[in-house]
């Protein structure tokens, strides 16, 4: 059941863990990462990427587009032009994640392992390794799979507002355009079991955790924040009238409105 009212908080820091209190894009993204010497970019690794693409994309539902984008990655020649190859790899990762969010990827093994989420994780890991990028640091395959249950997997672009919402509608977060400074994968998972947050406030389930990879893609990561720092706006399900942890400005209210869902 969707909550009819929300509480909102404004966060100047990095995306965080929260608890409840009662086809695709082809744009090249700003490349960041190791030099060309760190890239593997050999035919054997390319074949492994293509095998996962074939297991995830329907012939009539994105296979040709995904294969064409990976061919662009290979043509960039990541040994001599790693940054161009990485930029094209980011675009393919975003394309695959968007297809996944829209329910357009295949289950590669009919309900048995590997799941669609696991295969998507494998695809991005192999793709990133091919062009010399870390293979989704600080996010595990298990988190990708847990996100299928009342969570989400999304791709954040630098300089663009970003929004992620739980399947149930119990949690949503959106950011200022300046919040992400380079491409990032964002995974939202529902936290089971006892309270993991060790706070003095009273908390009630459900609880959610947001992981960002790489963590330093967030403008505020590891730095002191100010009133002018880029913000994340988070909505948690509650009963009663909306409450604000910090009174929002008119611009902030407009951003918060993005998070509202039908009652």
C-alpha positions as CSV (number, residue, x, y, z in Angstrom):
1,X,0.0,0.0,0.0
2,X,1.4,3.4,-0.9
3,X,1.8,5.9,1.9
4,X,-0.4,9.0,1.5
5,X,1.9,11.4,3.3
6,X,5.6,11.9,3.6
7,X,8.2,13.4,5.8
8,X,11.1,15.2,4.1
9,X,14.6,15.8,5.1
10,X,17.4,17.8,3.3
11,X,20.8,16.3,3.3
12,X,24.0,18.2,2.6
13,X,26.1,15.1,2.9
14,X,26.4,11.9,1.0
15,X,23.4,9.6,0.3
16,X,22.6,7.6,3.4
17,X,20.6,4.8,5.1
18,X,17.1,5.7,6.1
19,X,14.3,4.2,8.1
20,X,10.5,4.7,8.0
21,X,9.2,6.7,11.0
22,X,5.5,5.3,11.7
23,X,15.9,2.0,-25.9
24,X,17.9,3.6,-23.4
25,X,20.3,6.6,-23.2
26,X,23.3,6.6,-25.4
27,X,24.9,9.9,-24.4
28,X,28.6,9.7,-23.6
29,X,29.4,10.6,-20.1
30,X,32.4,12.4,-18.6
31,X,35.1,9.8,-18.3
32,X,37.1,9.3,-15.1
33,X,39.3,6.4,-14.1
34,X,42.7,4.8,-14.4
35,X,45.1,5.3,-17.4
36,X,45.1,3.1,-20.4
37,X,47.8,0.9,-18.9
38,X,45.1,-0.5,-16.4
39,X,42.7,-1.6,-19.2
40,X,42.6,-5.2,-20.2
41,X,40.8,-4.7,-23.5
42,X,41.7,-8.0,-25.2
43,X,39.5,-10.2,-27.3
44,X,39.1,-12.9,-24.6
45,X,37.6,-10.4,-22.2
46,X,35.5,-8.8,-25.0
47,X,34.1,-12.2,-25.8
48,X,33.1,-12.7,-22.1
49,X,31.2,-9.3,-22.2
50,X,29.4,-10.2,-25.4
51,X,28.3,-13.6,-23.9
52,X,26.6,-11.8,-21.0
53,X,25.0,-9.3,-23.4
54,X,23.5,-12.2,-25.3
55,X,22.1,-13.8,-22.1
56,X,20.4,-10.6,-21.0
57,X,19.0,-8.9,-24.1
58,X,16.2,-10.2,-26.3
59,X,17.0,-10.3,-30.0
60,X,14.1,-7.9,-30.6
61,X,14.5,-6.0,-27.3
62,X,17.9,-4.3,-27.1
63,X,20.4,-6.9,-28.2
64,X,21.4,-5.1,-31.4
65,X,21.7,-1.8,-29.6
66,X,23.7,-3.2,-26.7
67,X,26.0,-5.0,-29.1
68,X,26.5,-1.9,-31.2
69,X,27.4,0.1,-28.1
70,X,29.9,-2.5,-27.0
71,X,31.4,-2.5,-30.5
72,X,31.8,1.3,-30.0
73,X,33.7,0.6,-26.8
74,X,36.0,-1.8,-28.6
75,X,36.6,0.5,-31.5
76,X,37.7,3.2,-29.0
77,X,40.8,1.0,-28.5
78,X,41.1,1.2,-24.7
79,X,44.8,0.5,-24.8
80,X,45.5,3.8,-26.6
81,X,42.5,5.8,-25.6
82,X,41.2,4.6,-22.3
83,X,39.1,7.7,-21.5
84,X,37.1,7.4,-24.7
85,X,36.5,3.7,-24.1
86,X,35.4,4.4,-20.5
87,X,33.0,7.1,-21.6
88,X,31.4,4.6,-24.0
89,X,31.4,1.9,-21.4
90,X,29.5,4.2,-19.0
91,X,26.9,4.7,-21.7
92,X,26.4,1.0,-22.2
93,X,26.1,0.4,-18.4
94,X,23.5,3.1,-18.2
95,X,21.6,1.5,-21.1
96,X,21.6,-1.9,-19.4
97,X,20.5,-0.5,-16.1
98,X,17.7,1.5,-17.7
99,X,16.5,-1.7,-19.4
100,X,16.7,-3.6,-16.1
101,X,14.6,-0.9,-14.3
102,X,12.0,-1.2,-17.1
103,X,11.8,-5.0,-16.8
104,X,13.3,-5.4,-20.3
105,X,16.1,-7.8,-19.5
106,X,15.9,-11.6,-19.7
107,X,16.3,-14.1,-16.9
108,X,19.4,-15.9,-18.2
109,X,18.6,-19.2,-16.4
110,X,14.9,-19.5,-15.9
111,X,14.7,-18.5,-12.2
112,X,17.9,-20.4,-11.1
113,X,21.2,-18.7,-10.6
114,X,22.4,-16.5,-12.1
115,X,19.4,-14.2,-11.7
116,X,18.9,-11.2,-13.9
117,X,20.3,-8.9,-11.3
118,X,23.4,-11.1,-10.9
119,X,23.9,-11.2,-14.6
120,X,23.6,-7.4,-14.8
121,X,26.2,-7.1,-12.1
122,X,28.4,-9.5,-14.0
123,X,28.0,-7.5,-17.2
124,X,28.9,-4.2,-15.7
125,X,31.9,-5.7,-13.8
126,X,33.3,-7.3,-16.9
127,X,32.6,-4.2,-19.0
128,X,34.3,-1.9,-16.5
129,X,37.3,-4.3,-16.1
130,X,37.7,-4.3,-19.9
131,X,38.2,-0.5,-20.0
132,X,40.3,-0.3,-16.9
133,X,37.6,0.8,-14.4
134,X,37.1,-0.7,-10.9
135,X,34.4,-3.3,-11.1
136,X,31.6,-1.6,-9.1
137,X,33.6,-0.9,-5.9
138,X,31.8,-1.0,-2.6
139,X,28.6,-2.6,-4.0
140,X,28.2,-6.4,-4.0
141,X,26.4,-8.7,-6.3
142,X,24.2,-9.6,-3.3
143,X,23.1,-5.9,-3.0
144,X,22.1,-5.9,-6.7
145,X,20.0,-9.0,-6.1
146,X,18.4,-7.7,-2.8
147,X,17.4,-4.5,-4.7
148,X,14.9,-6.5,-6.7
149,X,12.9,-6.7,-3.5
150,X,11.6,-3.3,-2.7
151,X,14.7,-1.5,-3.8
152,X,16.2,-0.2,-7.1
153,X,19.3,0.0,-9.2
154,X,19.9,3.2,-11.0
155,X,22.6,5.2,-12.9
156,X,23.5,8.7,-11.9
157,X,25.0,11.2,-14.4
158,X,27.2,14.1,-13.4
159,X,25.5,17.5,-13.5
160,X,22.0,16.1,-13.8
161,X,19.3,15.8,-11.0
162,X,19.0,12.2,-9.9
163,X,15.9,10.4,-8.4
164,X,15.6,6.8,-7.0
165,X,12.5,5.2,-5.5
166,X,11.7,2.0,-3.8
167,X,9.2,-0.4,-5.5
168,X,6.7,0.0,-2.6
169,X,6.9,3.8,-2.7
170,X,8.0,3.8,1.0
171,X,11.3,5.5,0.2
172,X,12.5,8.0,-2.4
173,X,15.4,10.3,-2.8
174,X,16.3,13.0,-5.4
175,X,19.4,15.2,-5.6
176,X,20.6,18.6,-6.9
177,X,22.2,18.6,-10.3
178,X,25.6,19.2,-8.7
179,X,25.4,16.3,-6.3
180,X,27.1,13.8,-8.6
181,X,30.4,14.9,-10.1
182,X,31.0,11.7,-12.3
183,X,29.1,8.7,-13.4
184,X,27.9,6.4,-10.6
185,X,25.8,3.4,-9.9
186,X,23.3,3.8,-7.1
187,X,21.7,0.8,-5.4
188,X,18.7,1.1,-3.0
189,X,18.1,-1.9,-0.7
190,X,15.6,-2.6,2.1
191,X,17.4,-3.5,5.3
192,X,15.9,-6.6,7.1
193,X,16.3,-7.6,10.7
194,X,17.2,-5.5,13.8
195,X,17.9,-1.8,13.7
196,X,21.3,-1.4,12.1
197,X,21.8,2.4,12.6
198,X,22.6,2.8,16.3
199,X,20.8,6.0,16.7
200,X,19.2,7.6,19.8
201,X,16.0,8.2,17.8
202,X,13.1,5.7,17.9
203,X,13.0,3.9,14.5
204,X,10.4,1.6,12.9
205,X,10.8,-0.6,9.9
206,X,11.0,-0.6,7.0
207,X,14.6,0.7,6.7
208,X,16.5,1.4,3.6
209,X,20.2,1.7,2.6
210,X,21.6,3.6,-0.3
211,X,25.0,2.6,-1.8
212,X,26.9,4.7,-4.3
213,X,29.7,3.4,-6.5
214,X,32.2,5.0,-6.6
215,X,31.6,6.8,-3.4
216,X,33.6,9.8,-4.4
217,X,31.2,10.5,-7.3
218,X,29.3,12.4,-4.6
219,X,30.4,16.0,-4.4
220,X,30.1,16.0,-0.6
221,X,31.9,12.7,0.0
222,X,34.6,13.1,2.6
223,X,34.5,16.9,2.8
224,X,32.9,19.4,5.2
225,X,29.6,20.6,3.9
226,X,28.0,24.1,4.1
227,X,24.6,25.5,3.5
228,X,25.5,25.9,-0.2
229,X,26.6,22.3,-0.7
230,X,24.7,20.1,-3.1
231,X,21.8,18.4,-1.4
232,X,19.9,15.1,-1.5
233,X,16.2,15.3,-0.7
234,X,14.7,12.1,0.9
235,X,11.1,11.1,1.6
236,X,10.2,8.4,4.2
237,X,6.7,7.0,4.7
238,X,4.8,8.3,7.8
239,X,1.3,8.9,8.9
240,X,-0.1,12.4,9.6
241,X,0.8,15.7,8.1
242,X,4.1,16.2,6.3
243,X,6.9,17.3,8.6
244,X,10.2,19.0,7.7
245,X,13.4,18.3,9.5
246,X,14.7,21.6,8.0
247,X,12.3,24.2,6.6
248,X,12.8,24.1,2.8
249,X,13.1,27.1,0.5
250,X,10.7,27.4,-2.4
251,X,13.3,25.8,-4.7
252,X,13.8,23.0,-2.3
253,X,10.0,22.5,-2.0
254,X,9.9,22.1,-5.8
255,X,12.6,19.4,-5.6
256,X,10.7,17.6,-2.8
257,X,7.5,17.6,-4.8
258,X,9.3,15.3,-7.3
259,X,9.3,12.6,-4.5
260,X,5.5,12.7,-3.9
261,X,3.7,9.6,-5.0
262,X,-0.1,8.9,-5.5
263,X,-1.9,8.1,-2.3
